[in-house]
Amino acid sequence: MPDFSAIADTITGGLLGRSVEPKAGEGDGHTHEANCLNCGTPLTGPYCHQCGQHAHVHRTLRAFFHDFLHGVLHFEGKIWRTLPKLAWKPGELTRSYIDGKRATFVSPIALFLFFVFLTFAVMSFTGSLNPTEKARESIASELKQDEKKLSILQEQRAKATGPVATELDKQIAELKSEMNALQAIKDKNLPVENLDIGGDVAPGWIVDAIGKAKENPELVIYKIKTNAYKFSWALIPISVPFVWLLFPFSRRFKLYDHTVFVTYSLCFMMMLLVTASLIGLVSGTLESIAWLVPPIHMYRQLRGTYSVGRFGAVWRTLALTIFAFIAISLFTTLLVGLGAF
């Protein structure tokens, strides 16, 4: 069943993005006040030159819902100028924002917050964040296939003799062992005593954590989802050092530049994830093709943001792709660690 509470999170995300985004693009309204209602400064135009608040403050229900819809759907108009740039000219968008063009585009952090809410809402709605039931269905399907294989092997064994029979006995034993393991996973009946990792018995706290995960995988998955939602911002500080490694001796590019680059890049990746999840409801093939896009986007963003040549952008894209997998692995490890306790 779709998680409709996630849809409410999308609306909250739009409002949160609006709350941290500087105002731009609203109608002037009618100025009836002589002094700013926020700071008391005499007004000389549609905005207070001291604090930036609108000279006229709406107090009607219609105006309230107008602001609500703008906040959720339009980001005050800037979203429609930002998203095309983010998709097709990410380097130009990133460089423009770094160089001070702030009123034209949605800020990276506001866009990031919005896409975090949108991503989890869409993935919850499509069931992408609820893998437990799908995993059980997959295991059940694999068990049925193994049962057919076992039946064929047993028929062959009944007619075989000598070395052939010995080999078939071995295959039957291995297949039964595999089936027993799959059945144990399906039934969540997994022994955790004396867990062996690389020949060494794991520490007790690891055994306890894995035991809890095996006893109640739904709870662990829920906790991982919740932590991913809460700690998604951690992807930014995790990723920035890797981008810095691409320009370790540059005095021109600072950590701020890399942070803007990473944040806009993550926004695009979440936008791609949302799009691919929705496309996947119609065509799995098209969904697979979507995962060829990230390297191309990284290349274009690197070239536009840092003004590097083709060769420089190519090798940095390859390195950044590897770094991205490392960053995701670190983030996933963080989530699993938090979800197991």
Secondary structure, DSSP 8 states (H G I E B T S, - for coil): ---THHHHHHHHHHHHHHHHS---S--------SB-TTT--B--SSB-TTT--BSS---SHHHHHHHHHIIIIIGGGTHHHHHHHHHH-HHHHHHHHHTT--SSS--HHHHHHHHHHHHHHHHHHHTTT-HHHHHHHHHHHHHHHHHHHHHHHHHHHHH--HHHHHHHHHHHHHHHHHHHHHHHHHTT----TT-EETTEE--HHHHHHHHHHHH-HHHHHHHHHHHHHHSGGGHHHHHHHHHHTTSTT-SSS-HHHHHHHHHHHHHHHHHHHHHHHHHHTT-HHHHHHHTTHHHHHHHHHHHHHH---HHHHHHHHHHHHHHHHHHHHHHHHHHHHHHT-
